[in-house]
Amino acid sequence: MRPRHPLPRKLPKVWLFSDVRTRADVITLAALLPPGSGVVLRHDSLTPGARWRLLRRLMRVASARGLTVLLAGMPATAARWGADGVHLRQHDARRAGQARRAGLLVTMPVHNAREARRAHRAASDGVFVSPLHPTRSHPGAPVLGRAVWLRLARLAGGQAIALGGMTPARARALQRARGISTGWAAIDAWEEKASKRRARQKRNAVPT
């Protein structure tokens, strides 16, 4: 299956990174995103059939809200399943050309200078540089900090997307940096938004 529509090479500024550990499912979280945002669907532990069905459900939400959906994994799978792009792991960087020939957007993760250079050689459309801040998904892991994050982002080229403990306020502070196009991605920030919405709905449902 081909991508739903031709996409510009410019990526969304706001992203959801899916994670099987979140209490709210990725479909619920995707519905909370601002229109025009992006989603990276991982969920690698699912069977291919279950992952395909999850992607199809996500694509229906994406179509209604104008979201861009990237599937982590192989370009051939992303193209066949109808994703807008592919999120390539570092060891699959050589497949970036295959993804572009299939009309897919390409992103890669970046955690250090070696990975940044590899993403630059692959000419990826965007890079998720992490972790900028401490994150609940990797407690105690070393963080990059702003100066190192900016250096890696510039080294990698493409659109840099901050991941790791990101919030809207931290994203605004980062976007004030000069000379680089930045975006932000999160897991916990969207999970917390979903939790607040559930709590609000529960309060509103209680008879007074």
ROSE-4610 file (N, C-alpha, C; in Angstrom, 1 decimal, always signed):
// ROSE-4610
residu = [M/M/M/R/R/R/P/P/P/R/R/R/H/H/H/P/P/P/L/L/L/P/P/P/R/R/R/K/K/K/L/L/L/P/P/P/K/K/K/V/V/V/W/W/W/L/L/L/F/F/F/S/S/S/D/D/D/V/V/V/R/R/R/T/T/T/R/R/R/A/A/A/D/D/D/V/V/V/I/I/I/T/T/T/L/L/L/A/A/A/A/A/A/L/L/L/L/L/L/P/P/P/P/P/P/G/G/G/S/S/S/G/G/G/V/V/V/V/V/V/L/L/L/R/R/R/H/H/H/D/D/D/S/S/S/L/L/L/T/T/T/P/P/P/G/G/G/A/A/A/R/R/R/W/W/W/R/R/R/L/L/L/L/L/L/R/R/R/R/R/R/L/L/L/M/M/M/R/R/R/V/V/V/A/A/A/S/S/S/A/A/A/R/R/R/G/G/G/L/L/L/T/T/T/V/V/V/L/L/L/L/L/L/A/A/A/G/G/G/M/M/M/P/P/P/A/A/A/T/T/T/A/A/A/A/A/A/R/R/R/W/W/W/G/G/G/A/A/A/D/D/D/G/G/G/V/V/V/H/H/H/L/L/L/R/R/R/Q/Q/Q/H/H/H/D/D/D/A/A/A/R/R/R/R/R/R/A/A/A/G/G/G/Q/Q/Q/A/A/A/R/R/R/R/R/R/A/A/A/G/G/G/L/L/L/L/L/L/V/V/V/T/T/T/M/M/M/P/P/P/V/V/V/H/H/H/N/N/N/A/A/A/R/R/R/E/E/E/A/A/A/R/R/R/R/R/R/A/A/A/H/H/H/R/R/R/A/A/A/A/A/A/S/S/S/D/D/D/G/G/G/V/V/V/F/F/F/V/V/V/S/S/S/P/P/P/L/L/L/H/H/H/P/P/P/T/T/T/R/R/R/S/S/S/H/H/H/P/P/P/G/G/G/A/A/A/P/P/P/V/V/V/L/L/L/G/G/G/R/R/R/A/A/A/V/V/V/W/W/W/L/L/L/R/R/R/L/L/L/A/A/A/R/R/R/L/L/L/A/A/A/G/G/G/G/G/G/Q/Q/Q/A/A/A/I/I/I/A/A/A/L/L/L/G/G/G/G/G/G/M/M/M/T/T/T/P/P/P/A/A/A/R/R/R/A/A/A/R/R/R/A/A/A/L/L/L/Q/Q/Q/R/R/R/A/A/A/R/R/R/G/G/G/I/I/I/S/S/S/T/T/T/G/G/G/W/W/W/A/A/A/A/A/A/I/I/I/D/D/D/A/A/A/W/W/W/E/E/E/E/E/E/K/K/K/A/A/A/S/S/S/K/K/K/R/R/R/R/R/R/A/A/A/R/R/R/Q/Q/Q/K/K/K/R/R/R/N/N/N/A/A/A/V/V/V/P/P/P/T/T/T]
num = [1/1/1/2/2/2/3/3/3/4/4/4/5/5/5/6/6/6/7/7/7/8/8/8/9/9/9/10/10/10/11/11/11/12/12/12/13/13/13/14/14/14/15/15/15/16/16/16/17/17/17/18/18/18/19/19/19/20/20/20/21/21/21/22/22/22/23/23/23/24/24/24/25/25/25/26/26/26/27/27/27/28/28/28/29/29/29/30/30/30/31/31/31/32/32/32/33/33/33/34/34/34/35/35/35/36/36/36/37/37/37/38/38/38/39/39/39/40/40/40/41/41/41/42/42/42/43/43/43/44/44/44/45/45/45/46/46/46/47/47/47/48/48/48/49/49/49/50/50/50/51/51/51/52/52/52/53/53/53/54/54/54/55/55/55/56/56/56/57/57/57/58/58/58/59/59/59/60/60/60/61/61/61/62/62/62/63/63/63/64/64/64/65/65/65/66/66/66/67/67/67/68/68/68/69/69/69/70/70/70/71/71/71/72/72/72/73/73/73/74/74/74/75/75/75/76/76/76/77/77/77/78/78/78/79/79/79/80/80/80/81/81/81/82/82/82/83/83/83/84/84/84/85/85/85/86/86/86/87/87/87/88/88/88/89/89/89/90/90/90/91/91/91/92/92/92/93/93/93/94/94/94/95/95/95/96/96/96/97/97/97/98/98/98/99/99/99/100/100/100/101/101/101/102/102/102/103/103/103/104/104/104/105/105/105/106/106/106/107/107/107/108/108/108/109/109/109/110/110/110/111/111/111/112/112/112/113/113/113/114/114/114/115/115/115/116/116/116/117/117/117/118/118/118/119/119/119/120/120/120/121/121/121/122/122/122/123/123/123/124/124/124/125/125/125/126/126/126/127/127/127/128/128/128/129/129/129/130/130/130/131/131/131/132/132/132/133/133/133/134/134/134/135/135/135/136/136/136/137/137/137/138/138/138/139/139/139/140/140/140/141/141/141/142/142/142/143/143/143/144/144/144/145/145/145/146/146/146/147/147/147/148/148/148/149/149/149/150/150/150/151/151/151/152/152/152/153/153/153/154/154/154/155/155/155/156/156/156/157/157/157/158/158/158/159/159/159/160/160/160/161/161/161/162/162/162/163/163/163/164/164/164/165/165/165/166/166/166/167/167/167/168/168/168/169/169/169/170/170/170/171/171/171/172/172/172/173/173/173/174/174/174/175/175/175/176/176/176/177/177/177/178/178/178/179/179/179/180/180/180/181/181/181/182/182/182/183/183/183/184/184/184/185/185/185/186/186/186/187/187/187/188/188/188/189/189/189/190/190/190/191/191/191/192/192/192/193/193/193/194/194/194/195/195/195/196/196/196/197/197/197/198/198/198/199/199/199/200/200/200/201/201/201/202/202/202/203/203/203/204/204/204/205/205/205/206/206/206/207/207/207/208/208/208]
x = [+0.8/+0.0/+0.9/+0.6/+1.4/+1.0/+1.8/+1.4/+0.1/-0.6/-1.9/-1.9/-0.8/-0.8/+0.7/+1.1/+2.4/+2.7/+3.8/+4.1/+5.3/+5.3/+6.5/+7.6/+8.8/+9.9/+10.0/+9.3/+9.3/+8.5/+9.0/+8.3/+7.5/+6.5/+5.8/+6.7/+6.3/+7.0/+6.8/+5.6/+5.1/+4.9/+5.4/+5.4/+5.0/+4.4/+4.1/+5.0/+5.8/+6.5/+5.7/+5.3/+4.5/+5.4/+4.7/+5.4/+4.4/+4.8/+3.8/+3.6/+4.5/+4.4/+3.3/+2.9/+1.9/+0.6/-0.1/-1.4/-2.5/-2.4/-3.3/-2.7/-3.6/-3.1/-2.8/-2.0/-1.5/-2.6/-3.7/-4.9/-5.4/-5.6/-6.1/-5.1/-3.8/-2.9/-2.8/-2.9/-2.8/-4.0/-5.1/-6.3/-6.1/-5.1/-4.9/-3.9/-3.3/-2.2/-2.9/-2.2/-2.7/-2.7/-3.7/-3.8/-2.4/-2.0/-0.8/+0.5/+0.3/+1.4/+1.9/+2.8/+3.3/+3.3/+3.3/+3.4/+4.4/+5.3/+6.2/+5.6/+5.2/+4.6/+5.7/+6.0/+7.0/+6.3/+6.0/+5.3/+5.9/+7.2/+7.8/+7.5/+7.1/+6.8/+5.5/+4.7/+3.5/+3.8/+2.9/+3.0/+2.7/+3.3/+3.0/+1.5/+0.7/-0.7/-1.3/-1.0/-1.5/-0.9/+0.3/+0.9/+0.3/+0.0/-0.7/-2.0/-2.8/-4.1/-4.1/-3.1/-2.9/-2.6/-1.7/-1.4/-2.6/-3.4/-4.6/-5.6/-5.7/-6.5/-5.9/-4.6/-3.9/-4.1/-4.0/-4.1/-5.5/-6.5/-7.8/-7.9/-7.3/-7.2/-6.4/-5.2/-4.3/-5.0/-5.8/-6.6/-7.5/-8.2/-9.2/-8.5/-7.3/-6.6/-5.4/-5.1/-4.0/-2.7/-2.6/-1.3/-0.4/+0.9/+1.9/+2.3/+2.2/+2.5/+3.8/+4.8/+5.9/+5.9/+6.3/+6.4/+7.9/+8.2/+9.6/+9.8/+11.0/+11.3/+11.8/+11.3/+11.8/+11.0/+11.7/+10.9/+9.9/+10.2/+9.3/+8.0/+8.1/+6.9/+6.1/+6.8/+6.1/+5.4/+6.0/+5.4/+4.2/+4.4/+3.3/+2.1/+2.3/+1.2/+0.6/+1.2/+0.6/+1.0/+2.1/+2.6/+3.1/+3.2/+3.7/+5.3/+5.9/+7.3/+7.8/+9.1/+9.7/+10.7/+10.7/+11.7/+12.8/+14.0/+15.0/+15.9/+16.1/+17.1/+18.5/+19.5/+20.8/+21.4/+21.2/+21.8/+21.2/+20.1/+19.4/+19.6/+20.5/+20.7/+20.9/+21.5/+21.8/+20.5/+19.4/+18.1/+17.4/+18.0/+17.4/+17.1/+18.0/+17.7/+16.5/+16.4/+15.2/+13.9/+14.0/+12.8/+12.4/+13.4/+13.1/+12.5/+13.1/+12.5/+11.1/+10.7/+9.3/+8.4/+9.0/+8.2/+8.0/+8.8/+8.6/+9.5/+8.9/+9.7/+10.6/+11.8/+12.8/+13.3/+13.2/+13.8/+14.7/+15.6/+16.5/+16.7/+17.0/+17.4/+18.9/+19.2/+20.6/+20.8/+21.9/+22.2/+23.7/+24.5/+25.9/+26.4/+27.6/+28.2/+28.3/+28.6/+28.8/+27.4/+26.4/+25.0/+24.6/+25.0/+24.6/+25.2/+26.5/+27.2/+26.5/+26.1/+25.5/+24.2/+23.4/+22.1/+22.4/+23.4/+23.7/+24.1/+24.9/+25.2/+24.0/+23.1/+21.8/+20.9/+21.2/+20.3/+18.9/+18.7/+17.4/+16.7/+15.4/+14.6/+14.5/+14.6/+14.6/+15.3/+15.8/+16.5/+15.8/+15.6/+15.1/+16.3/+16.8/+18.0/+17.6/+18.2/+17.8/+18.9/+18.7/+17.7/+18.1/+17.3/+17.7/+17.6/+16.5/+16.2/+16.1/+16.1/+15.8/+14.4/+14.3/+13.0/+12.6/+11.3/+10.8/+11.0/+11.0/+11.2/+12.6/+13.6/+15.0/+15.5/+15.0/+15.4/+16.9/+17.5/+18.9/+19.9/+19.3/+20.2/+20.8/+22.1/+22.7/+21.9/+21.9/+21.2/+22.2/+21.8/+22.7/+22.8/+21.8/+21.8/+21.7/+21.4/+21.1/+22.3/+23.4/+24.6/+25.0/+25.1/+25.4/+24.3/+23.0/+21.9/+22.0/+22.2/+22.3/+23.5/+24.6/+25.8/+25.4/+24.8/+24.4/+23.4/+22.4/+21.4/+22.0/+22.9/+23.6/+24.4/+25.1/+25.9/+25.1/+23.9/+23.1/+22.4/+22.2/+21.4/+20.0/+19.2/+17.8/+17.1/+15.8/+15.1/+15.3/+15.7/+16.0/+14.8/+14.5/+13.4/+13.9/+13.6/+14.0/+13.2/+13.8/+13.1/+13.7/+12.9/+13.5/+13.1/+12.0/+11.6/+11.0/+10.5/+10.1/+8.6/+8.4/+7.1/+6.9/+5.7/+5.6/+6.4/+6.6/+7.4/+8.9/+9.4/+10.8/+11.0/+9.9/+10.0/+10.1/+9.3/+9.4/+10.8/+11.4/+12.7/+13.7/+13.6/+14.6/+14.4/+13.2/+12.9/+13.5/+13.9/+14.5/+15.9/+16.5/+17.9/+18.0/+19.0/+19.1/+19.8/+19.4/+20.2/+19.8/+18.7/+18.4/+16.8/+16.3/+14.9/+14.6/+13.8/+13.6/+12.2/+12.0/+10.6/+10.8/+9.7/+9.8/+8.9/+9.3/+8.5/+8.4/+7.4/+7.2/+6.4/+6.6/+5.7/+5.0/+5.7/+5.1/+4.2/+4.6/+3.7/+2.3/+2.2/+0.9/+0.2/+0.9/+0.3/-0.3/+0.5/+0.0/-1.3/-1.3/-2.5/-3.7/-3.5/-4.5/-5.1/-4.1/-4.5/-5.4/-5.0/-5.7/-7.1/-7.2/-8.5/-9.4/-8.8/-9.6/-10.1/-9.3/-9.7/-10.8/-10.7/-11.7/-13.0/-13.0/-14.2/-14.8/-14.0/-14.5/-15.2/-14.6/-15.2/-16.6/-16.6/-17.8/-18.9/-18.5/-19.5/-20.2/-19.6/-20.1/-21.3/-22.5/-23.7/-23.4/-24.0/-23.8/-25.2]
y = [-1.2/+0.0/+1.2/+2.2/+3.4/+4.4/+5.4/+6.4/+7.1/+7.6/+8.2/+9.4/+10.2/+11.4/+11.8/+12.6/+13.1/+14.0/+13.9/+14.7/+15.6/+16.8/+17.6/+17.0/+17.4/+16.8/+17.5/+18.6/+19.2/+18.4/+18.1/+17.3/+18.2/+17.5/+18.3/+18.7/+19.7/+20.2/+19.4/+18.8/+18.1/+16.7/+15.8/+14.4/+13.6/+12.5/+11.4/+10.2/+9.7/+8.5/+7.4/+6.4/+5.4/+4.5/+4.0/+3.2/+2.2/+0.9/-0.1/+0.0/+0.8/+0.9/+1.9/+2.8/+3.8/+3.2/+3.8/+3.2/+3.5/+4.7/+5.0/+4.5/+3.9/+3.4/+4.5/+4.1/+5.1/+5.8/+5.1/+5.7/+6.9/+6.6/+7.7/+8.9/+8.6/+9.6/+10.4/+9.7/+10.4/+11.4/+11.0/+11.9/+13.2/+13.3/+14.5/+15.4/+14.9/+15.8/+16.9/+18.1/+19.1/+18.7/+19.1/+18.8/+19.1/+18.2/+18.4/+17.9/+17.2/+16.6/+15.3/+14.7/+13.4/+12.3/+11.1/+9.9/+9.0/+8.5/+7.4/+6.1/+5.2/+3.9/+2.9/+2.5/+1.4/+0.1/-0.2/-1.4/-2.6/-2.8/-3.9/-5.2/-5.2/-6.5/-7.2/-6.5/-7.0/-8.0/-8.9/-9.8/-8.9/-9.3/-8.4/-8.1/-9.1/-8.9/-7.9/-8.0/-7.1/-5.7/-5.6/-4.3/-3.6/-4.4/-3.9/-3.4/-4.1/-3.6/-2.4/-2.3/-1.0/+0.1/-0.1/+1.0/+1.4/+0.5/+0.9/+1.7/+1.4/+2.2/+3.6/+3.6/+4.9/+5.8/+5.1/+5.9/+6.5/+5.9/+6.5/+7.8/+7.8/+9.0/+10.0/+9.6/+10.5/+11.2/+10.4/+11.0/+12.1/+11.8/+12.8/+14.1/+13.9/+15.0/+15.6/+15.1/+15.6/+15.2/+14.0/+13.6/+12.9/+13.0/+12.2/+11.0/+9.8/+8.6/+7.9/+7.7/+6.9/+5.6/+4.6/+3.2/+2.9/+2.6/+2.2/+0.8/+0.6/-0.6/-0.5/-1.4/-1.5/-0.7/+0.0/+0.8/+0.0/-1.2/-2.1/-2.3/-2.5/-2.7/-1.4/-0.3/+1.0/+1.3/+1.1/+1.4/+0.5/-0.8/-1.8/-1.6/-1.1/-0.9/+0.5/+1.3/+2.6/+3.7/+3.6/+4.7/+5.8/+7.0/+8.2/+8.1/+7.4/+7.4/+6.2/+6.2/+5.1/+5.7/+5.2/+5.6/+4.5/+4.8/+3.8/+3.8/+2.6/+2.5/+2.7/+3.0/+3.3/+2.2/+0.9/-0.2/-0.4/+0.3/+0.2/+1.5/+2.3/+3.6/+3.4/+2.3/+2.1/+2.0/+1.8/+1.6/+2.9/+4.1/+5.4/+5.6/+5.2/+5.4/+4.6/+3.4/+2.6/+3.2/+3.8/+4.5/+5.7/+6.5/+7.7/+7.2/+6.2/+5.7/+5.3/+4.8/+4.4/+5.6/+6.8/+8.0/+8.3/+7.6/+7.7/+8.8/+9.5/+10.3/+9.4/+10.0/+9.2/+9.9/+9.3/+9.8/+8.8/+9.3/+8.3/+8.8/+7.9/+8.4/+8.8/+9.7/+10.2/+10.4/+9.7/+9.8/+10.3/+10.3/+10.7/+11.2/+11.6/+12.2/+11.2/+9.9/+8.9/+8.7/+8.6/+8.4/+9.6/+10.8/+12.1/+12.1/+11.7/+11.7/+10.6/+9.5/+8.5/+9.0/+9.7/+10.2/+11.3/+12.1/+13.1/+12.4/+11.3/+10.6/+10.0/+9.6/+9.0/+10.0/+11.3/+12.4/+12.3/+11.9/+11.7/+13.0/+13.0/+14.2/+14.8/+14.0/+14.4/+13.5/+14.0/+13.2/+13.4/+12.4/+12.5/+12.4/+13.5/+13.6/+13.5/+12.5/+12.3/+11.6/+11.7/+12.4/+13.8/+14.8/+16.1/+16.4/+15.9/+16.0/+14.6/+14.5/+13.2/+12.8/+11.5/+10.9/+9.7/+9.6/+8.5/+7.1/+7.1/+5.9/+5.3/+6.2/+5.7/+6.3/+5.9/+6.6/+6.5/+7.6/+7.6/+7.6/+7.6/+7.6/+9.0/+9.1/+10.4/+11.2/+12.5/+13.3/+14.2/+14.7/+15.5/+16.9/+17.5/+18.9/+19.7/+21.0/+21.8/+22.0/+22.3/+22.6/+21.4/+20.2/+19.0/+18.6/+18.8/+18.5/+19.4/+20.7/+21.5/+21.1/+20.7/+20.3/+19.1/+18.1/+16.9/+17.2/+18.1/+18.4/+19.1/+20.0/+20.6/+19.6/+18.7/+17.7/+16.8/+16.4/+15.4/+16.0/+17.3/+17.9/+17.5/+18.0/+17.7/+18.4/+18.1/+18.7/+18.0/+18.7/+18.1/+18.1/+17.0/+16.8/+16.4/+17.1/+16.8/+15.8/+14.8/+13.7/+13.5/+13.2/+12.9/+14.0/+13.7/+14.7/+16.0/+15.9/+17.2/+17.5/+18.8/+19.4/+20.6/+21.1/+22.3/+23.5/+23.7/+24.8/+24.6/+23.4/+23.1/+23.2/+22.9/+23.0/+24.4/+25.3/+26.7/+27.3/+26.9/+27.4/+26.9/+25.7/+25.2/+25.9/+26.2/+26.7/+28.2/+28.7/+30.1/+30.0/+28.8/+28.7/+29.1/+29.8/+30.4/+29.4/+29.5/+28.8/+27.3/+26.9/+25.4/+25.3/+24.4/+24.1/+23.0/+23.2/+22.3/+21.9/+20.7/+20.2/+19.5/+18.9/+18.1/+16.9/+15.9/+14.7/+14.2/+13.5/+13.1/+11.8/+11.1/+10.0/+10.5/+10.8/+11.1/+12.3/+13.4/+14.6/+14.3/+13.4/+13.1/+12.1/+11.3/+10.4/+11.2/+12.2/+13.0/+13.8/+14.3/+15.0/+14.1/+12.8/+11.8/+11.6/+11.5/+11.2/+12.4/+13.6/+14.8/+14.8/+14.4/+14.4/+13.3/+12.2/+11.1/+11.6/+12.3/+12.8/+13.8/+14.7/+15.7/+15.1/+14.1/+13.4/+12.7/+12.1/+11.4/+12.3/+13.5/+14.5/+15.0/+15.2/+15.7/+14.7/+13.4/+12.3/+12.1/+12.6/+12.4/+13.3/+12.8/+13.6/+14.6/+15.8/+16.8/+17.1]
z = [+0.0/+0.0/+0.0/-0.8/-0.9/+0.2/+0.5/+1.4/+1.0/+2.0/+1.7/+0.7/+0.8/+0.0/-0.1/-1.1/-1.2/+0.0/+0.7/+1.9/+1.6/+2.2/+2.1/+2.9/+2.6/+3.4/+4.7/+5.0/+6.3/+7.3/+8.4/+9.4/+10.3/+11.0/+12.1/+13.2/+13.9/+15.1/+16.4/+16.4/+17.7/+17.4/+18.3/+18.1/+19.3/+19.1/+20.1/+19.7/+20.7/+20.5/+21.3/+20.6/+21.2/+22.1/+23.2/+24.1/+24.7/+24.7/+25.2/+26.7/+27.4/+28.9/+29.3/+28.4/+28.9/+29.2/+30.2/+30.6/+29.5/+28.9/+27.8/+26.5/+25.7/+24.4/+23.4/+22.4/+21.5/+20.7/+20.5/+19.8/+20.6/+21.9/+22.8/+22.8/+22.9/+23.0/+21.7/+20.6/+19.3/+19.1/+19.7/+19.6/+20.4/+21.3/+22.1/+21.4/+20.3/+19.7/+18.9/+18.8/+18.0/+16.5/+15.7/+14.3/+13.6/+12.7/+12.0/+12.8/+13.9/+14.6/+14.0/+14.6/+14.1/+15.2/+14.7/+15.6/+15.1/+16.0/+15.7/+16.4/+15.6/+16.1/+16.3/+17.5/+17.7/+18.0/+19.3/+19.6/+18.9/+18.9/+18.2/+18.8/+20.1/+20.7/+20.2/+19.5/+19.0/+17.8/+17.6/+16.4/+15.2/+14.0/+12.8/+12.6/+12.8/+12.6/+13.5/+14.8/+15.8/+15.6/+15.2/+14.9/+13.7/+12.6/+11.5/+11.8/+12.6/+13.0/+13.8/+14.7/+15.5/+14.6/+13.6/+12.6/+11.9/+11.4/+10.7/+11.5/+12.8/+13.7/+13.9/+14.0/+14.2/+12.9/+11.7/+10.5/+10.3/+10.9/+10.8/+11.6/+12.8/+13.6/+12.9/+12.3/+11.6/+10.5/+9.7/+8.6/+9.0/+10.2/+10.7/+11.2/+11.8/+12.4/+11.7/+10.5/+9.7/+10.3/+10.9/+11.6/+10.6/+10.8/+10.0/+10.9/+10.3/+11.0/+10.4/+11.3/+10.9/+11.6/+10.9/+11.5/+11.7/+12.9/+13.2/+12.6/+11.9/+11.4/+9.9/+9.1/+7.7/+6.7/+5.8/+4.8/+4.0/+3.6/+2.9/+3.6/+4.9/+5.7/+5.9/+6.1/+6.3/+5.0/+3.8/+2.5/+2.3/+2.6/+2.3/+3.2/+4.4/+5.4/+5.3/+4.4/+4.2/+5.2/+5.9/+6.8/+5.9/+6.5/+5.8/+5.7/+6.6/+6.7/+7.6/+7.7/+8.5/+9.5/+10.7/+11.7/+11.7/+11.1/+11.0/+12.2/+12.7/+13.8/+13.2/+14.0/+13.5/+12.7/+13.0/+12.3/+10.9/+10.7/+9.4/+8.5/+8.9/+8.2/+6.7/+6.3/+4.9/+4.1/+4.7/+4.1/+3.8/+4.1/+3.9/+2.4/+1.5/+0.1/-0.4/+0.1/-0.2/+0.3/+1.4/+1.9/+1.1/+0.7/-0.2/-1.5/-2.1/-3.4/-3.3/-2.1/-1.8/-1.5/-1.5/-1.2/+0.3/+1.2/+2.6/+3.2/+4.2/+5.1/+5.9/+6.3/+7.0/+8.2/+9.4/+10.6/+11.2/+12.1/+12.8/+14.2/+15.2/+16.5/+16.6/+17.4/+17.6/+19.1/+19.6/+21.0/+21.2/+20.2/+20.3/+18.9/+18.9/+17.7/+16.6/+16.9/+15.8/+15.2/+16.0/+15.4/+14.6/+15.1/+14.4/+13.0/+12.9/+11.6/+10.7/+11.2/+10.4/+9.9/+10.7/+10.2/+9.2/+9.3/+8.3/+7.0/+7.0/+5.8/+5.1/+5.9/+5.4/+4.9/+5.1/+4.7/+5.2/+6.5/+7.0/+7.1/+6.9/+7.0/+8.4/+9.4/+10.7/+11.7/+12.8/+13.8/+15.2/+15.9/+17.3/+18.2/+18.7/+19.5/+21.0/+21.7/+23.0/+23.9/+25.2/+26.0/+26.4/+26.1/+26.4/+27.9/+28.6/+30.0/+30.6/+31.9/+32.6/+32.2/+32.0/+31.5/+32.3/+32.6/+33.4/+32.7/+31.4/+30.7/+30.8/+31.2/+31.4/+32.7/+33.8/+35.1/+35.3/+35.7/+36.1/+34.9/+33.7/+32.5/+32.3/+31.8/+31.6/+30.6/+30.7/+29.8/+29.0/+27.9/+27.0/+27.5/+28.0/+28.3/+27.0/+27.1/+26.0/+25.0/+25.6/+24.7/+23.9/+24.5/+23.7/+22.7/+23.2/+22.3/+21.0/+21.2/+20.0/+19.1/+19.7/+18.9/+18.1/+18.7/+18.0/+16.9/+17.2/+16.3/+15.0/+15.2/+14.0/+13.3/+14.0/+13.3/+12.5/+12.9/+12.2/+11.0/+11.0/+9.8/+9.9/+8.9/+8.9/+10.0/+10.3/+11.3/+12.6/+13.7/+14.9/+15.8/+16.4/+17.3/+18.7/+19.7/+21.0/+21.7/+22.3/+23.0/+24.3/+25.4/+26.7/+27.7/+28.4/+29.4/+28.9/+27.7/+27.0/+27.5/+27.6/+27.9/+26.9/+26.8/+25.9/+26.4/+27.7/+28.1/+27.8/+27.9/+27.6/+26.1/+25.3/+23.8/+23.4/+24.1/+23.7/+24.0/+25.1/+25.5/+24.4/+24.0/+23.0/+21.7/+21.3/+20.0/+19.9/+21.0/+20.9/+20.5/+20.5/+20.0/+18.5/+18.2/+16.9/+15.9/+14.6/+13.6/+13.4/+14.0/+13.9/+14.0/+13.1/+13.1/+14.1/+15.1/+16.2/+16.3/+16.8/+17.2/+18.5/+19.0/+20.2/+20.2/+20.9/+21.0/+22.5/+22.8/+24.2/+24.3/+25.4/+25.8/+27.0/+28.1/+29.4/+29.3/+28.6/+28.5/+28.0/+27.0/+26.5/+27.4/+28.1/+29.1/+30.2/+30.7/+31.7/+31.3/+30.1/+29.5/+29.5/+29.1/+29.1/+30.5/+31.5/+32.9/+33.4/+33.1/+33.6/+32.9/+31.7/+31.0/+31.7/+32.0/+32.6/+34.0/+34.7/+36.1/+35.9/+34.9/+34.7/+34.3/+33.5/+33.1/+34.2/+35.1/+36.2/+37.2/+37.4/+38.3/+37.7/+36.4/+35.8/+35.8/+35.8/+35.8/+37.2/+38.2/+39.6/+39.8/+40.2/+40.4/+41.6/+41.4/+42.5/+43.1]
